[in-house]
């Protein structure tokens, strides 16, 4: 009998409404591509399969990758995780927000592989901060997500209570870690700062 081959699967969350940005932030240019195109390209290069989690309808139908629509509409990232675990049938997925331009796909792959055998694997910084939208989730978390959504509980960290969660310290990531890796883009000032830093970095390499 052949051994079961595990695939590295990433699911990019793109179901937000960008209210604080005032426009669709995932369509904002970042270099010569949009934030969504950047995330898709980077993670497709390292993971066996990449899906796009969308809230509903034909959103990002031109993204060029398979989309997963939420079952529980309007319930945020928890609904994206639930739909991804339900519809992919995967042993586990790496869930990431598309608005993390400094996140490292190599770090994502490391976290996903460290999480195998656990319910979840999440980075926990020295001050106790957890980033649930850059984390690995096993299919064993599906019943928990279902129960939470049915109860109207949408906080992702609530899933960790009583679960077998492997917490990763930045030091375990070594050179894959950077202090801005989990910094996301929510408001125009965040975006302007990220673009300025990217342009400055590009200038120093020329």
Phi, psi and omega per residue, in radians:
X1 nan 2.343 -3.126
X2 -1.302 2.527 3.092
X3 -1.216 2.584 3.100
X4 -1.193 2.249 3.133
X5 -1.662 2.089 3.117
X6 -1.502 2.410 3.086
X7 -1.810 2.590 3.035
X8 -1.598 1.971 -3.041
X9 -2.072 2.282 3.077
X10 -1.999 2.472 3.071
X11 -2.159 2.067 -3.115
X12 -1.606 2.125 3.130
X13 -1.370 2.133 -3.139
X14 -2.429 0.584 -3.085
X15 -1.727 0.005 -3.113
X16 -1.243 2.865 -3.092
X17 -1.843 -0.002 3.045
X18 0.959 0.683 -3.100
X19 -1.080 -0.756 -3.091
X20 -1.243 -0.456 3.106
X21 -1.370 -0.539 -3.137
X22 1.544 -0.073 3.066
X23 -2.787 2.946 -3.084
X24 -1.141 1.847 -3.044
X25 -1.221 -0.451 -3.107
X26 -1.290 -0.222 3.071
X27 -1.687 0.031 3.122
X28 -1.240 2.466 3.127
X29 -1.238 2.451 3.071
X30 -2.443 1.750 -2.963
X31 1.261 -2.325 -3.125
X32 -1.741 0.368 3.109
X33 -2.573 3.035 3.084
X34 -1.538 2.946 3.099
X35 -1.033 -0.704 3.140
X36 -1.194 -0.744 3.105
X37 -1.084 -0.668 3.132
X38 -1.105 -0.859 -3.137
X39 -1.063 -0.765 -3.137
X40 -1.070 -0.806 -3.106
X41 -1.126 -0.838 -3.059
X42 -1.126 -0.749 -3.073
X43 -1.404 -0.509 3.069
X44 -1.151 -0.451 -3.141
X45 -1.326 -0.335 -3.064
X46 -2.034 -0.420 -3.114
X47 -1.817 2.651 -3.127
X48 -1.155 -0.594 -3.109
X49 -2.576 2.410 3.104
X50 -2.215 2.296 3.076
X51 -2.015 2.796 3.083
X52 -2.013 2.099 3.123
X53 -1.570 2.080 -3.133
X54 -2.175 2.703 -3.109
X55 -1.174 -0.834 -3.060
X56 -2.988 2.991 2.991
X57 1.055 -2.585 -3.043
X58 -1.728 0.398 -3.115
X59 -1.015 2.268 3.132
X60 1.003 0.622 3.141
X61 -1.103 -0.356 -3.123
X62 -1.671 0.226 -3.060
X63 -1.233 -0.353 3.091
X64 1.499 0.101 3.066
X65 -2.292 2.793 -3.103
X66 -1.125 2.339 -3.110
X67 -1.808 2.604 3.065
X68 -2.118 2.096 3.133
X69 -1.568 2.542 3.127
X70 -1.157 2.529 2.985
X71 -1.466 -0.767 3.060
X72 -1.652 1.793 -3.053
X73 -1.336 2.476 3.051
X74 1.234 0.425 -3.087
X75 -1.972 0.266 3.010
X76 1.304 -2.812 -3.069
X77 -1.016 -0.542 3.115
X78 -1.018 -0.701 3.119
X79 -1.183 -0.608 3.090
X80 -1.133 -0.747 3.097
X81 -1.109 -0.811 -3.137
X82 -0.998 -0.879 -3.114
X83 -1.119 -0.666 -3.129
X84 -1.131 -0.810 3.137
X85 -1.177 -0.613 -3.119
X86 -1.252 -0.812 -2.957
X87 -1.564 -0.450 3.111
X88 -1.401 -0.500 -3.071
X89 1.198 0.261 -3.067
X90 -1.312 2.713 3.052
X91 -1.130 -0.509 3.121
X92 -3.036 2.808 -3.132
X93 -2.382 2.718 2.950
X94 -1.751 2.110 -3.099
X95 -1.775 2.251 3.133
X96 -2.469 2.517 3.045
X97 -1.364 2.448 -3.109
X98 -1.309 -0.179 -3.084
X99 -1.750 0.564 3.059
X100 -1.977 1.341 -3.014
X101 -1.152 -0.316 -3.112
X102 -1.731 -0.002 -3.133
X103 -1.198 2.483 -3.039
X104 -1.759 2.061 3.118
X105 -1.076 -0.467 3.072
X106 -1.185 -0.671 3.079
X107 -1.146 -0.682 3.111
X108 -1.058 -0.770 3.138
X109 -1.126 -0.701 3.105
X110 -1.079 -0.803 -3.132
X111 -1.104 -0.755 -3.136
X112 -1.048 -0.735 -3.109
X113 -1.314 -0.533 3.064
X114 -1.223 -0.419 -3.085
X115 -1.456 -0.162 -3.118
X116 -1.110 2.271 -3.046
X117 1.677 -0.140 3.095
X118 -1.994 2.961 3.058
X119 -1.339 -0.552 -3.119
X120 -2.790 2.809 3.073
X121 -2.462 2.124 -2.968
X122 -2.376 2.510 3.031
X123 -1.311 2.319 3.034
X124 -2.185 2.024 -3.105
X125 -1.360 3.019 -3.074
X126 -1.045 -0.502 3.132
X127 -1.566 0.162 3.097
X128 1.555 0.021 -3.117
X129 -1.193 2.364 3.079
X130 -2.019 2.451 3.061
X131 -2.013 1.667 -3.102
X132 -1.255 -0.207 -3.123
X133 -1.762 0.376 2.968
X134 -2.573 1.222 -2.939
X135 -2.708 2.813 3.101
X136 -1.712 2.440 3.092
X137 -2.327 2.244 3.074
X138 -1.451 2.840 -3.135
X139 -1.148 -0.283 3.063
X140 -1.122 -0.258 3.107
X141 -1.482 -0.149 -3.110
X142 -1.052 -0.849 3.115
X143 -1.051 -0.620 3.111
X144 -1.135 -0.763 3.136
X145 -1.145 -0.726 3.105
X146 -1.027 -0.850 -3.121
X147 -1.091 -0.740 -3.140
X148 -1.104 -0.793 -3.137
X149 -1.120 -0.711 3.116
X150 -1.131 -0.497 3.136
X151 -1.545 -0.065 -3.122
X152 1.363 0.404 3.096
X153 -1.760 2.070 -3.029
X154 -2.012 -0.039 -3.136
X155 -1.301 2.086 -3.059
X156 -1.052 -0.656 -3.084
X157 -1.164 -0.307 3.083
X158 -1.099 -0.447 -3.135
X159 -1.147 -0.405 -3.029
X160 -1.356 -0.353 -3.092
X161 -1.101 2.031 3.115
X162 1.432 -0.040 3.136
X163 -1.593 2.826 3.077
X164 -1.529 1.610 -3.055
X165 -1.913 2.269 3.061
X166 -1.686 2.051 3.134
X167 -1.688 2.236 -3.099
X168 -1.795 2.219 3.060
X169 -1.488 2.580 3.097
X170 -0.908 -0.591 -3.126
X171 -1.112 -0.489 3.119
X172 -1.243 -0.384 3.125
X173 -1.458 -0.244 3.097
X174 0.979 -2.262 -3.112
X175 -1.222 -0.160 3.088
X176 -1.334 -0.305 -3.091
X177 -1.544 2.511 2.957
X178 -2.452 2.680 -3.046
X179 -1.148 -0.373 -3.132
X180 -1.801 0.192 -3.019
X181 -1.052 -0.611 -3.087
X182 -1.738 0.252 -3.138
X183 -1.422 2.150 -3.109
X184 -1.847 3.094 -3.098
X185 -2.035 1.983 -3.118
X186 -2.075 -0.670 -3.073
X187 -2.130 2.857 -3.118
X188 -0.907 -0.654 -3.125
X189 -1.125 -0.639 3.086
X190 -1.070 -0.783 -3.113
X191 -1.145 -0.811 -3.135
X192 -1.060 -0.702 3.128
X193 -1.153 -0.744 -3.130
X194 -1.116 -0.740 3.131
X195 -1.127 -0.758 3.141
X196 -1.079 -0.717 3.131
X197 -1.176 -0.685 3.118
X198 -1.132 -0.734 3.138
X199 -1.169 -0.672 3.106
X200 -1.134 -0.716 3.122
X201 -1.128 -0.694 3.120
X202 -1.142 -0.645 -3.117
X203 -1.158 -0.617 -3.098
X204 -1.296 -0.332 -3.133
X205 -1.628 -0.098 -3.139
X206 -1.458 nan nan
